[in-house]
Amino acid sequence: MSNDQAKERVFRALDDFAIAIPSWGFANTGTRFGKFVQAAAATNIEEKFADAAEVHRLTGVTPTMALHVLWDLPNGVADAPKIRALEAKTGIRAGSINPNLFQEAEYKYGSICNPSAEVREKATAHLLTSVEIGKALGSAEVSLWLSDGSNYPGSQSIRRRIGWMKEALAKTHAALAPGQTLLVEYKPFEPAFYHTDIADWGMALEIARSAGPQAKVLVDTGHHYQGTNIEQIVAWLIELDALGSFHFNDRKYADDDLTLGSIDPYQIFRIFHEILFEKSKGGVFNAPTFMIDQSHNLKGKVEAMVQTVVTAQELYAKAALVDHAALAELQDSCSLVDAEEAFRGVFWQDVRPWLAEWREARGLPAHPLAALREGGYVERITEERKEKNTAGASSYA
């Protein structure tokens, strides 16, 4: 492949790339030990939309922002007109709608898997409200993560909880509008440490299939045990037409919420490769959506988000350079070293000059992070928000 051909391929890939950002990534967050306050953090939904608009202005690839229902729409569907007005003002659209089934005191023993029929009814009603919010905002995805589980053997019935979960998600699926997708996320542990009701991709797949054809699996890169081959999971879900979306972040030990590529950029490259390989085959492919899911506890909120988006673009561009036909020949002839070198060789290629050129051709800053620092946005919002942030906030995001 010539240099011009490679650059053209990168440009096509970048034109096709978009990644959603999370509203909670701009708010004050922390760990189970405490909440870390930053002077520039967003304190309300208006400020979250403003920060998202700044990231999109600098990168051009983040037109949507995922919303958390209790944090961003505490009044449910009644808050939809307010969100619509912010969309019109900032140019940022509402992305996936994320139910909150882990914050309320009633969910101590679970939400849709709770032994109490009354609690399960409340949790299911919240899911149905989330679907209605999605309809009101034209959002294509309702993104479900359950913290449900148990800490002690024998303390809960695993089998009965499966049935309760399927019942709730069947009702949720029945309420979806045409074109809406119910995303089912999984996590092996935390906060439940003996059993989690949706603990791996197989469980998520079965739950999604049981719910109905508009349900798909969501893969969060931080939600896996050490050493898990995530790209193999991705390949299987693509094969089964069950891959709906991603939450991208990085981790050293568990769900660490570190910025994408900060620990293992090669892993994200390998995941992107599986997706782009499927795209290269042509035909019908329901490509997954991409989203960042990070809580920037130590890094500056907007700065870390721009850094993450730029890193995602770089890794996606690298994956676009894989010559699938040449690689297949090497794989079929079992030329192991040559195949690996052809694969990882593009990972080591520096695509940043091409990204800068692509941005300038589309009226974007060549170097978004530098442009953020030079533009004074963070300094301005720090001055505007520091008093509100000093007072603290009661919610997680």
Buried (B, 14 or more C-beta within 10 A) or exposed (E): EEEEEBBEBBBEBBEEBBBBBBBBBBBBBEEEEEBBBBBBBBBEBBBBBBBBBBBBBBBBBBBBBBBBBBBBBEEBBEBBEBBBEBBEEBEBBBBBBBBBBBBBEBBEBBBBBBEEEEBBEBBBEBBBBBBBBBBBBBBBBBBBBBBBBBEEEEEBEEEEBBEBBBBBBBBBBEBBEEEBBBBBBBBBBEEBEBBBBBBBBEBBBBBBBBBBEBBBBBBBBBBBEEEBEBBEBBBBBBEEEBBBBBBBBBBEEBBBBBBBBBBBBBBBBBBBBBBBBBBEEEEEBEEBBBBBBBBBBEBBBBBBBBBBBBBBBBBBBBBBBBBEEEBEBBBEEEEEEBBEEBBEEBBEEEBBEBBBBBBEEEEBBBBBBEBBBEBEBBEEBBEBBBEBBEEEBEBBB
